[in-house]
Amino acid sequence: MTKAIISTKAYREFLRDLKIRIEQARLDTARSVNKELVGLYHDIGARILEKQEALGWGRNVIETL
């Protein structure tokens, strides 16, 4: 089996491209997680507000939760 010789320039470009893809995947993941958390927190806040209005829960319900 013959080993392919990778030129130094080709190797550096390949490595750079891999690093860019990894970093982009990390950023995309962080954005996705943040989006989900914002939606979750909004939903929790809306549900607490509904209960406060419907059942007369006071401000202390948040501390209790």
C-alpha positions, 0 to 999 in steps of 0.5 A: 500500500502506498502512502499518500504524501500530504503537502504541508500547505494542503495539510494546514488547509485541511486542518484549518477547515476542520477547525472551522467546521468544529467551531461552527458546530459549537456555535450552532449548538450553543444557539440552539440550546439558548433558543430552547432555554429562552422558550422554556423560561418564557413558557414557565413565566407565562404559566406562573402568571396564568396561575397567579391570575386564575388562582390568586397566587401572590408574589411568593409563589415564585420564591416557593417554587 
